[in-house]
Amino acid sequence: MEKIRKRLVSRTQVRAGVRAGRQYLTGPDIFGGMITVPLFYVYPQGLDPEAMEQSLATVLKTYPLVAGRLKKDAEGYPYIDADDSGVPFEVYDVDGPMPDYGPDYPHQSFIGKYYDKVFPWTIYRPDTPLFGVKVFRFEDGGAICTMAPVHCLIDGSSVWMFVQDWSRAARGLGEPEDIVERDFLLNRSQKYASHLYARKDVQVFGLWQRLGLYARLALQVMRNRLEIHRIPGRYLDELRASYDKACPEGPRVSDVDLLTAQCLKVIARVQGYRKDLHVGVVVDFRFKRGLEIPRRLFGVAIGQEERGFSARDLQECSVPALTLKLRQPTDRPGTVDWRGYLGFMERQRQEKRLGSILPRSVLRGLDGGFMQNNYCAMPVYDADFGTGAPTWYTPTAAPFRMIKVVPTAEEGNSVDLHLILTRRELKAFREQFARL
């Protein structure tokens, strides 16, 4: 993509006019990372920055942490000071029409041009925001909006909860309901601090072990490439019909389950069915009944599960059979396991050892497995700020092996399949989806 020619129109710090008490980061917050996880939205019909800015000030009254800054107390524990330092809101005019964006465009090469990155070594600076917004207006009336939250502030559920509340306020549909702050999860984790954690979904590694693993992950990042495939609803319907025929009494499965099983089969075939493979699945604790965590908890409340598949299963099982194993694994963590996980993370937070922890699901990628991230359960297109919903949303590429399933704004149940894999595997997927 050519360099964009932009001119700054306005830059403001949007503030709520209210302050709140400090909120300490939980173990999952810190483990989420001190890095930016941007949202990239396309609005061919344009945006109204003034209405967005005014409604943002309104919604920040319910979410004062978003306008705060990250600090450390005298003992070195990180917390968010809801001091109303503000959310930077910038508006740019850009020469020329809005470029065509979509699954055929190599988005890794351009998203970085539209937001400011935050890194662990900059996160504690007083001028480093935890959330930033930029609006780019093109000569044809189209607009791009990026929102750049830091991961320790939010997870998927809470960032889109915030965006939904913000967009509703922009459309005059009322102020948000109260949210539940992260001290709820912190207190709950401290309650579980004595619980046994035996699953090892996250593990503590020594310095030299970590350095070796980081080196291997870095080499893998250099080999990985990103491709996006638009998967039409008819293809998903074919997968579902095949599953219903093979497993008429089986449990209900989602399109994401079916597509993940198809991906698993393709990757195993490329690897020659020589080894077992594992799929890491992101878990939202708000939807685990035994943990009793409120849906409107604002913060990071996620963990990871794994699904293991033997080389024999991968070779002999059909896609429907793999889908069934994905939905009903033989070894699935329960409430006791998740309480143990939260307690373990709290112990590591108290001992300041979270930097020594690595997720096993990411490390499994070194042996050919991958992480699965399902965006279809999130209201990613509920971002209408009064001028209409966006026509395209895309996440950034992960630095490790991952498959992301992202909904589209098209009618029907089409999805964008994001693949961060090796060139050889991507070639196999191009062949798999050639008829689409």
N, C-alpha and C positions, 0 to 999 in steps of 0.2 A: 504493500500500500504506500502511496506517496505521502510525504510529510504533510500533515494538515496545517493550513494557514488560519490561525485563530487569533482573535482579539478579545482581550478581557473587557467585558462590559461592566461587571460589578462583582465585588467580593465583600461578603458580610459574614459576621459571626452571629448566627441565629441563637438567641438565648430565650429561655423560658421565663426568666424573671423570678425564679424560685431556686432555692438550694435545698439539699437533703443531706442526711448523715452519710458517713462513709460506709461503703459496702466492700467487705473483704472478698477477694477472689476465692472460689472453691477449688478443690483439686481438679475437677473437670474443666473449670475455667482456664486454669493455668496450663493444663495439658492441651487445651484447644490451640494454644499458641498465641504469641504476640506478633502476629502477622496479619496483613490485610486480606480479606476475602470479599472482593468486589462483586457487586451486582451490576450487570450491563443491560440496559433497556433501550429499545428502539421505538420511537414514536413518529411515524411518517406524517401524522396529522399535527404534530407540534405539541408544545407544552406551554403552560402559563407560569413562568418562574415566580412572578409576584405572588400568585395564589399559593404556589408550593411553599414559598418562604413563610408566608403568613400562617399557613396551616401547620408548618413544621414547628413554629414557635408555640402554637397551641398544644400540639401533641407532646412536646418536650416537658410540659408540666406534669404529665403522667409518667414520662420516662426521663427523669432528671439525670440518670447516670449517663445517658447518651451524650449530654453536653458537658460531662465531667472530664477529668484527667486521671491517668493512672499514676499512683504514687506508692511509696513503701513507708511502713512505719519504722519506729526506732529499732525494732528487732528484725527488720528486713522482709516483713510479710507484705505482699502487694494488696492494694485496695484501690477502689475507685472513689475519688473525691468528687461528689456531685456539687461542684463549686460554681456551676453555670458559666464555665469558661466559653462555652459555645460550640456550635457545629459550623464549620466553614461551609458556606454556600456560594458557589461561583457560577457565573453565567458568561458564556463565550459566544461570539458570533464567528462562524466559520465560512470561509470562501467556498463557493460552489455548492452543488446539490449534495444531499445526503447520500453517501455511497450505499450500494446494495450490500446488505448484511444478511447472513443466513448460514445454513449448514455447509454450503459449498465454499465459504470464505475461511481461510486459515486464521481463525480469530486470535491465536496466540500472538500473532505479529502486530495486532493493533490495539487490543484492549489496554495494554500498558500505557498507551498514549493518552488515555482518558481518565486516569485517576492517579492519586499520589499514594505511593506505597509507604507502609509503616513496617519497621523491622524491630527485632528484639532490642537492638542497641539504640533505638530512637524512641521507644515507647514511653519512657519515663520523663522525657523532656516536657517542660511546662507548655510548650507550643505544639505538642503532638496531639491531635484530636483522636478520639476513639471512633468517630464517624464523620465522614465528609461527603458532600454532595456537589456534583458538577453537572451543569446543563449546557449542551452544545447546540446552538441553533444554526441551521443551514439556510442557504439562500432560497431553497425551494419550499421552506416552511417546516421541513422535517426537523426532528430533534433527537438527540441521544442524551440519556441521563445515566450517570454512574453514581452509585452509592458505595462508599468504601468503609465498612465497619471493620474493626479489629476482632479477630476470632475470640479472644478472651472475653469480649463483651457479649457475644451472641452465639447461638447456634442456628440451624435452619429454622426451627420452629419459632424462635423468638425474633429473628430478623424479619420474617414475613408477617408475624403478628404486629410488629412495629410498623411495617410498610402498609399493611391493611388499615391500621388505625389512622395513620397519617393520610392515606388517600381518602378515607371516609370523611375525615375532618376537612380536607380540601374540597370535597363535594357537598359540604354543609350537612352531613348526616350525623352530626353530634360528636361529642368528645369521647375518648376511649374509656372503657371500664378500668377499674383499678387493676394493677398488675401485682404479682407476687415477686418480691425481690429475692436475690440469691442467698440472703442469709437464711432463708427457709431451708435450702438445700445444704448449706453449711451446717446448720444445727442438726439436720437429719443425718448427715455424714458423720458428725461427731458422735451421734447416738450409736452408729454402727461401727465405730472405730475399733471395738474389741472383737468384731466378727471375723471369723476365719475366711480367708480368700484363697481358694485352692485351684481355680481354673487357669490362672496365668495368661489371661487374654492380654494383659499388659505385664511386663516384667522389668525388674531392675537389672541393669547391666553395669559392669565395671567400666572404668574409663577406657582401657585398651580394647575391651570388647566393643564398646560403642564406636570407637574410632574405626575399627575394622568394619563394622556394619555400615557406618556412614560412608566409608570408602566404596563399599559394594553398592550401596544405594545410589551414590553419585555416578558410578559407572553405568548403572541401570538407567538413570535419568538421561544420560547422554545417548543411550541407545533407543530410548522410547520416543515415539512420535504420536501425534494426535491426528485422528480423523473423525469426522462426524458423518453419520449416515441418517438420512430422514427415512424412518420406518413407517410406511403407510398403514392405515388401519386394516386393510385387507390382509396384509402379511400377518399381523397380530391375530386376526380372525382365523387364519389358517392354523396358526400355532394352537389357538384355543380349541378349534374343532378336533385337531389331532389329539390333544390332551383329553378332551371329553370322550372321545372314542376309545382311547387306551385305558382311561381311568374313570369309568362311568360312576363309580362310587367314591371317587377320591374327593379330598377337600377342595374348597374353592381356592383358586390360585389367581394371581394378578397378572396383568400383561408384563409387568417387570419380572415376575418369577419366570414366565415363559421365555422372555427374551434373554434373561441371565442364563438359563439352562442352555439355550441355543448358543450363546457365546462360550459357555463352558465346553460344549461339545466341539466347537470349532477350534478353540485353543488347544484342547487335548489332542485333537487330530493332528494339528501342526506339530505338536511336541511328540508325536508318535506313541502316545499312550504309555510312555515310559515311566511315569511317576504319578504319585497321588497329587491332587490339587486341592487347594483350599480357597474358599470365597469368604471374604470379610464383609459383614453386613453392619451398617450403622444402626444403632438402636437408640430410640428416644425414650428416656425414662418416664416422660410424662404419660406415656401410653402403657406403662407396666403397672397393672392394677395394684399389685402387692406393695409397691413403693409409695402409693398415695401422694404423688407429686402433682400439684395443680397444673392445669393446662396453660395457665397464664403466667407461669414462672418465666421471668426474664433473665436469661443467662445461658450457660452451657449445661445441658442435662442429657448428655449422650454418652454411650459406650459402644462396644463392638462385640458382635457375635461372630462365630465362624461356622462354616459348613464344610465338612471334609468329604472328599470323594476319592475312592480308591482308583488306581489305574485300571483295574478290571471293570469296575462300575462304569468308568468313563468310556471304555471301549465297547462294553456289551449293552449298556442301557441306552434306550432311545431318549430323545429330548423330553417326551412326556414323563418317562420314568425318572429322569434327572430332576425335572420340575417337582415331582412328588417328593423326592429326597431333599430338595431344597426347602420345600414348605414344611416337611415333617422330619427334621433331622433326628437321629437316634440319640444324640447327646446335645441337649439344649439347656442353657442356663435357666434357672428359675429364680424366684424371689430371693431365696437365701443367697444364691450366687451374686445377685446384683447388690444386695445389701453388703455382702463381703467386699465387692468391688468398690463401692462408695466409701466404706470404712478404710480399705487399703489406700485409696487415693487421699483420704484425709490424713492418714498417718504419714504418708509421703509428703504432704503439704506441710504438716507440722515440723517434720524433720528436714524440710527444704531439699528433698531428694527427687522432686518431680523431673528435674533435668536428666536424671539417670534412667528414666523409664522409656521404653519403646513399645509400641503396640505389636503384638505378634502377627496380626492380620497383615500389616504392612511388610513385615519381615518375610511372611510366607510368599510375597511377591518375588523374592529372590530365588524361590524354587518354582516359579511359574504360575503361582496363584495370582489373585487380584482382589482389589476392593470393589464393592458394588455400592453406588450411592444413588438412591432413588429420590428424584426431585418431583415425581408425579404425585406424591402425597402432599406436596406443599402448594399453597395458593400463589404460585409465582407470577401469575398474570393479573392478580388483584392489585394493580398499581395504577389505577385510573385517578389522576389528580384533577379531573374536571374537563379534560379534553379528549377522553377516550382511553381505552386500555392499550398497552404496548402490543406491537405485533411480533416482537421477538425478544426473548430473554436468553442469555447464555451465561454459564459460569466459566471461570478460568480453568485451565488444565491443571490437573494435580501433578506433583513432582514424582509420583510413583505409579505403579501399575494400577489402573482403575478403569472401571466401566461406569459411566454415568448415564442414567436414563432421564431425559428432560422433556417435559410436555411441550407441545407447540400451541400456537394460537389458532391453528387451522381447525376447521370443523371436522368432527370425527375423532378417532382416538389415535392419531399419529403421534409419534414421539421422535425426538432426536437422540440417537445413540452415540455418545461420546466414548471413543476408545483410545486409551493411552497405553499402547502396547508396542511390540517390536515391529519392524518393517515386514518381516516374514509373516507375522500374524495378521497384520493389517492387509497384506496382499490376499490372504485367505478370506478375510471378511469382504473385500471388494468382490471376490469371486462368488461368495455366498449371497451377496445382495445385488449381484449384477442385474438380475431380472427386475429389480424394483425400479 
